[in-house]
């Protein structure tokens, strides 16, 4: 049994790599292992989530040394994410990229449903497998009409499963004989892995230009994009909200070690295998850092959270029988490709149970806006051309809407409900006034002006500092001193501020 906690990996000071060393050509989509794309997408998702989380600690921790260390870890994760992203060959169309993403989601849902020890989470993963397989089939159905290819043939090519039906009374899929039951920590790794990939899909559907989608495909594309947004909300509910930063950091790093170790066992392309091997060595060192931080701040050992060894390596290539049984036992033939899968009793029951969980409150909605603002700043750094212009327009709209909600709703509540609230709000309002002036200057000058980059960098620093101050000085006190029922009622007033 491989235990990543027993290895030191590449020291952090040696993890900065020259781009020439990391510049690996994309895989050959025709000749590569059909599951290579799934592995790359999974890595993209987990690295994208690592960037988000590490920078969150870097922005919010009081210790300047911790902030610098986490900022450096975030920059390393960004490099890994870019390398993994470059491994994907350029898709011929938005539809083909969506097909790849849904393929990866189906296989990941299926594998997690087969290995998940927690019955509640297993139900969610099975329902996700049904929904994502239905998305895949609908996209394949469109390809049939556009390219005269049979939908079942396309689906069979990419998932190795036929949408056939078994006779009545056929038994549900049972766990493979001889497989040892997984430990409880494995359940946390599963939840984080799938949430990361679903967030990647969410970002894809948010950022991909619907105008580039064939008009015949757009209704299905928009509907599936909305379902993916709902899946992210479902998976957030499966991740322990009470875990501390350092517990979550250990789980993040351990999960990355698990994925790279798993993919290293099955990768057939020597170039990609070398990337997974290098990244595993990097993550082993970062896991030791996370372990030390957990000891320092909480006096706990990482083994209490993740156990003492990795389970069976993750594999994308053995889901055929499970999917056959799941489709046969859950879906009526007319449901596949029609969108009716969401009304399958088992799927509807899981969705309703999770939707009836305690509703997000105003603080959750504000934090969601903060995360979207951070994502847009990051996208501005890597986007080009018309895509960059569209990101800038969304960022301007969201900043204006967010500050409007703060002025009209949040700050007045803070003044009235929080001891010392006037002082907290005064400082935040001063920051918002400065940000608004920066924003107006940039909008007036335009994105093509010579001074835009310097002004944008200044705006980014001011906004992220302001976000950090809100999350440190205002929002925690509102959570503590305003009744929970009132905060839940106010969430609806915040959410419309997020642009579609």
N, C-alpha and C positions, 0 to 999 in steps of 0.2 A: 504494500500500500504506500503510495507516494504522499508524503507529508511536507507541504511547502514550508511549514514553519521550521523545518530542520535545515533549510538551505539559505545561504546569505545572498546569492545572486551577484549581479554586477553592482559595485559600489555606486552610489548616487552621483558622485563627482565624475564618474566615467560614463554616464548615460547620455550625455549630450553628443549626438552623432552628426557628422557631416552629411549633408543631403545626398551626396554622391553614394554614400554607403547605404542609404535607405531608399534610393530611387529605384524601385523594382517595377518593371513593366507590368501592365495589366495582364490578367490571365487570359488565355484563349477560350472564349466562350463556347466555341465549337468542339475543341479537343479536350477541354479540362474535365476533371471529375465533376459530374453534375451537381454534387453537393458542395463543391468548392465555393460557389457563390453564396450558399447558405452560411458557410462558416465565416466568410468575409463580412456578411451583413451582421451576423451576431457580434463579431469583434467591433464593427463600427458602432453598434448600439451600446455596448458596454463601455467603450472608450468615450463616446459622446456623453454618457452619464457620469463617467469619472471626471471629465472636464467640469461639468456643471457642479458636482459636489465639492471637488477640491477648491475651486474658486469661491464657492459659497463659504467654506471655512476661512479661506484667505481674506475674504472681505469682512468677516464678522468677529473673528477672534480678537481678544484684547491684547494678547502678547504679540509684539512686533516680530519676534523671531519665528513664532509659529506661522504668522501671516506670510513671511518671506518663504519659509519652507513649503507651505501649501501652495503658494503662488508658483514656485518652481516645479512642484509636482504637477500642477495644472498645465504648465507649459510643456512638460514632457508628454503628458497625455494627449495634448493637442497634436504634437508631432506624430505620435503613434496613430491617432485618428486619421490624420492626413495621409499617412502611408497606407493604412488599410483601405481608405476610400479610393486611393489611386489603383489599388489592385482590381477594382471592379472595372470591366471594360465599359466604354461609353455605350449607353443604351440607344437603340435606334429611335425610340419614341418614349413618351411618358408612360404609355400603356405597357410597354415591355418592361420598363423599370418597375412599375407597380406589380406586374406579374412576378418578377423576381422577389420583391419584398414579401408578397403574400405567400409565395412558395416557401421562403425561409420561415415565415410565421407559422405556417401549417406544420412544418416538420418540427419546429421548436415546441409548439403547443403539444404535439403528439408525444414527443419524447418526455416532456415534463409530466404529462398526464399519466404516462406509463410508470414513471419512477417516483412520483410525488407521494410522500408518506402521510400527508395531511388530507383527510377525505374532503374537507371543505375546499381547499385549494385545488384538489384534483378535479372536482366538479367544474370549477371555473375554467381550468385548462381544457377539459373535454369540450365545454361549450365554445371556447375560443377556437378549438380545432375545427368544429363544425362551421362556425361563422367564417373563419379564414379560408377553409376549403371551398365554401360557397362563393366567397369573393374570387378565389382563383378560378373557379369554374365559370363564373360570369364573365371574367376577363377573357378566358379561353373561348367562350361562346362568341364574344365580339370578334376575336381574331378569326373565328370560323367564317363570320360574315364578311370580314374585310379581306381575308386572304384565302377563303374557300378551304380552310382546314377544319377537320372535325374537332369539336370541343373535347370529346372524350379522349381523342388521340393526343391533343396538346397537354391535357391534364395528366394523362398517363406518362407522357414523356418527362414531365418535370416533377412529378410526385411519386411515380412508381406505384400508383394505385388506380384502379378502375372504379368508376362510380356505379358498380353493379349492386344488386340487392340480393340478400340471402333469403331463404325461406322463412316463414313465420316460426317464432320460438327459438331461433338460433341464439346461442348463449352469448353474453357480453364477453369482451376480451378479458382474459385473465392474465395475471402477472406471469412472466416467463418462469418456467420451472428452474429451480436452482438459484434464482436471483435473491441475494440477501436483502432484507428490508433496509432502506436507507435511514440514516439517522436524522434527528430533528433539525440540526444545522443545515442539512441539505435542503430542507424546505425553504429556509431563508435565501439560500443561493438561487434556487429555482425562481422565487418571487422576484428577486432583483434582476436576474437575467432576462426574464420575460418583460418586466416593466421597462428595462432599458431598450429592448428591441421594439416594443410598442411605442415608446417615445420617439424612436428613430422614424417609424412609420408615420407617426403624428406629424413630425417635422417635415417629412416628404410631402404629405397631403397638404400641409399648410403652404409650403414653398413652391411646389410645382405649379406652373402656370396653366390653369384650365383651358386657356385659349389654344394651347399646344395639343390638347386632347381632341381626337376626332369627335365631331358633333354628335355622332351616334353613340359615343361612349360616355359623354359628359354626365347624363343622369345617373348611371351606375357609378361613375367615378366619384361624384359628389356624395352620393348616398354611402358608399363604402368608406369614404373619408370621414364622414360623420360617425359611422360605427367604430372606426379606429379611435376616434377621440373618446368615445364612451368606453372602449376597452382600456385605455390609459387610466381613466377614472376608476374602473374596476380593479385594476392591478395596483393602483396606489393604496387601495383599501387592504391589500394583502401584505403590504410591507409594514413592519412594526413602527408606528408613529412615535412610540415612546423611547426608541433606541437613541442613545447619545451619539454625538458626532463621532466619538472614537470607536464605539461599537460598530457604527455604520461604515467607518473608514476601514476597519478590519474586514468586514464582510465584503466591501467593494474590492479590496485588494485580493482577498482570498478567492473571490469569484473570478477575477481576471486570471489568477494563476490556474484555476480549475479549467477555464475555457482554453487557454493557450496550451496547457498540458494535454487536454483532451484532443484538440485539433492537431497537435504534434503527432499523436498516435496514428492518425488516419490520413494526413496530408500526403498526396502523391506527387505534387509539383515541388521539386527540390528548391526552387527560388522562394516559393511561399513558405515552405517548411522552414527555411532559414530565418524568415521573418518571425514566424511563431516562436522559434527557439530563442531568438534574440529578445523578443518581447517577454517571454516567460522569465528569462534571467533578469530582466529589468524589474518585472513585477515582484519577483521573489525578494529583492532588496527593499522595495517599497512596502511590502508586507511586514518586513522587520521593523521599518519605521512606524507603521501603524501599530504594531504590537508594543513598541516602546512607548508610544503616546498613550495607549490604553493603560499600561502599567503606571505611567507618570501621573495621569490625571484621575484615574479611577481605582488604581491598585488592583486591577484584575488581570488575568492571563487570557490570551487570545483563545486558548483551547477551551475555555468555558463557553465561548460563543460559537466557534466553528468546528470543534472537535479536534481529533488528532490524526486525521488522514483523509485524503480525497476519496469519494465514492468512485464507482465505475465511470470511466471517461465518457463524456457526452458524445453521442453519435447521431448523425443525421440519416443513417442509411438502413434503418431496420423498422420503419413505421408502417410498412405496407399492410401487414395483417391487422394491426391495431386500427388503422383507418378503415379498412374494409368492415371490420366488426362494428365500429362506431357508426359508420354510415348506415349499415344494415339495420342496426338496432334502434337508431334514433330518427332517421330521415325517411319520409315518404318520397317516392320517386319524383313526384311533382314539385317537391320543395327545392330541389337542387337547381340552382340557376335562376330562381324566381324571386329571391329575396325573402321567401316565406320561412327560411330557416330560423329567423328570429322569433317566430311564433311556435316553434317546436316546444312542447311543454317543459322539457328539462332545461332548455336554454332560457325560456321565459322565466322559469322559477328562479334560476340563479341570478338573472338580471334584476328581477324584482327584489330579491332578498338583499342584494348589494345596494340597489338604489334606495331601499328603505332603511339603510343604515343611517346613523346620524348625519344630517346634511352638513355640507361645508358651510362655514360661517364667514362673516365679513373679513376676518383676519386671513382665512384661507384664500379668499378671493383676491385680496390685496397682494398676498405672497405669490399667487399665480401670476398676477400682472408683473410683479417684480421679476419673476423668472423669465417671462416673455420679453421684457425689456432687455434683460441680459443676453438672451438668445439673439435678439435683433442687433445689438451692438457687436456680438461675435460674427453674425452673418455679414454685417457691413465690412468687416475686415477681409472676408474671403470672397464676397460676391463681386461680380463685374457687370458692366454694361447695364442693360435694362433691368436685370434682376437686382442690381445694387440700388438703382433708382426706386424700384418698388419697395425694397426693404426700408429705404430712407423715409419714404412716404408713410409706411406703416408705423415706423418708429416715431415720427413726428406726431401722427394722430394719437398713438397710444400714450405718449408722454403728456400731451395736452389733456386727454381724457382722464388720465390717472391723477394729474395735479388738480383737475376740476373736482374729482370725487374727494380728494384730500381736503380741499378748501371748503366744499359745501357740506360734507358729511363727516369725515373722519376727525378733522381738527376740532370742530365744535364739540363733538362727543368727548374728545380728550380734555378740552378746557373744563367741561362740566363734571366729568366723572373721575378724573385722575388727579390725585394730590400732586400739586406742582405742575399741573398740566399746562398752565399759561406759559411757564418758562420753556417746557418741552416744545410747544407749538411755535413759540416766538423764534426759536433757533431754526426749526424746520422751515418755517415760512420764509425766513431770510435766505436759506439755501434755495428754496423754490423760486424766489424772486431772481436770484442770480442765474439759475438754470434757464428760466424763461427768457431772460435777456440774451443769454448765449444762443438759445434755440431760435429766437427771432432774427438775430444777426445771420445765422447760418441759412435760415429759410430765405431771407431777403437776398443774400449773396448767391445762393444756388449751389447745387452739388458740383457743378463744373468750375466753380471759381478757384483761383490759385490759392486762396487762403483757407479753403474748406477743410483740408486734412488737418491742419494745425488746430483750427477751431473745433473740429469734430473730436479730436483727441482730448481737448480741454473739456468739452461737453461730457464725454464718456466718463472721465475721472470725477467730474462734479456729480453726475447722476448716480454713479455706483456708490460714491461716498454718501450721498443723500439716502439711497436705498438702505445702506448699512446702518445709518443713524435711525431711520424709521424702524428697522427691525430690532434694533438694540434698545431704543429709548421710548418709543411710542407703542408699537404693536403689543409687546409683552404685557404692558400695564393695562391696555384695553382688554386683553384676554383675561387678565386677573380680576379686573374691577367692574367690568360690564357684564350683566347677566348673559349666560350662554344663549338663552332663547332670543334675546334681543339681537345678539350678534348674528344668529342664524337668519333672522328676519331681514337684517340689513345686507346680507350677502347679495340678494337680488339687485340691490341698488348699485353694487360695484361691478358685477359681471358684465352688464351691457357696455361698460367702458372698454372692454377688450374687443378690438375690431374683428370682424369675420375674416 
